[in-house]
Amino acid sequence: MNKNRLYKVLLSPHISEKTALAAELSERHTFKVATDASKFEVRRAVEQLFDVQVTSVQIQNVKGKVKRFGATTGKRSDWKKAIVRLADGQDIDYTGIEG
């Protein structure tokens, strides 16, 4: 995988209360990824960017919500998230990462 594609696969970490708890208890980190990213690409990107060992990757397509703005309706964009499980003793430190 070339370096340009590597930086385009992972868009940002997805931080919420649920994902923070999963990262702390079971070493599962969640990322927003490109809509055309595969499990293999996500695995390689996380391993090379954060210098950790990945044991499994799960990918989900998240449908955008339909919202109303007064009389008009709009739709948020669809996006893809990847849940990455790390090997025992591995951890990702998000401090120092600029987005």
RACORPE-V19718 format. One record per residue. N is the residue number from 1. RES is the residue in one letter. PHI is phi in degrees with one decimal (none if undefined). D_CENTER is the distance of its C-alpha to the mean C-alpha in Angstrom with 2 decimals. Layout:
# RACORPE-V19718
N/RES/PHI/D_CENTER, N/RES/PHI/D_CENTER
This chain:
# RACORPE-V19718
1/M/none/18.11, 2/N/-79.1/19.29, 3/K/-64.0/17.96, 4/N/-62.6/17.52, 5/R/-67.3/15.17, 6/L/-57.6/13.22, 7/Y/-79.8/12.55, 8/K/-92.0/11.83, 9/V/-73.2/9.05, 10/L/-87.3/6.30, 11/L/-91.0/7.13, 12/S/-168.4/6.25, 13/P/-73.6/5.26, 14/H/-100.7/5.94, 15/I/-105.3/9.34, 16/S/-148.3/12.00, 17/E/-61.8/14.91, 18/K/-65.3/13.68, 19/T/-73.0/10.41, 20/A/-66.1/12.64, 21/L/-66.7/15.24, 22/A/-64.5/13.23, 23/A/-66.9/12.16, 24/E/-74.5/15.83, 25/L/-86.8/17.55, 26/S/-123.1/15.86, 27/E/55.7/13.58, 28/R/-112.5/10.39, 29/H/-110.7/7.28, 30/T/-113.1/4.34, 31/F/-130.5/1.17, 32/K/-83.0/3.52, 33/V/-125.3/5.13, 34/A/-62.9/8.92, 35/T/-68.1/10.97, 36/D/-105.1/12.93, 37/A/-77.9/10.54, 38/S/-105.5/11.80, 39/K/-60.6/11.04, 40/F/-61.6/13.34, 41/E/-64.4/11.82, 42/V/-64.2/8.34, 43/R/-59.4/10.65, 44/R/-63.3/12.90, 45/A/-64.0/10.66, 46/V/-67.1/9.39, 47/E/-63.3/13.04, 48/Q/-80.5/14.65, 49/L/-76.2/12.94, 50/F/-108.3/12.99, 51/D/55.3/15.96, 52/V/-129.9/14.97, 53/Q/-107.7/15.67, 54/V/-96.0/13.16, 55/T/-97.6/15.06, 56/S/-155.0/12.99, 57/V/-133.9/9.94, 58/Q/-119.0/9.82, 59/I/-120.4/8.66, 60/Q/-131.5/9.81, 61/N/-89.8/11.30, 62/V/-104.9/11.77, 63/K/-79.6/15.22, 64/G/-71.1/16.23, 65/K/-77.9/18.94, 66/V/-92.4/22.51, 67/K/-122.7/24.03, 68/R/-103.8/27.63, 69/F/-123.9/28.92, 70/G/70.8/32.59, 71/A/-86.4/34.19, 72/T/-100.6/31.42, 73/T/-110.5/28.25, 74/G/-136.4/24.95, 75/K/-134.2/21.58, 76/R/-74.6/18.13, 77/S/-70.4/15.94, 78/D/-74.1/14.01, 79/W/-147.3/10.28, 80/K/-123.0/7.84, 81/K/-124.1/4.87, 82/A/-124.3/4.41, 83/I/-104.0/6.25, 84/V/-111.5/7.66, 85/R/-99.4/11.24, 86/L/-98.1/13.17, 87/A/-67.8/16.93, 88/D/-59.0/19.36, 89/G/85.4/19.99, 90/Q/-89.0/16.83, 91/D/-152.5/14.80, 92/I/-109.2/12.41, 93/D/-103.9/14.23, 94/Y/-84.7/12.60, 95/T/-72.2/16.16, 96/G/89.1/17.46, 97/I/-95.9/14.35, 98/E/-101.5/15.29, 99/G/-116.1/13.23
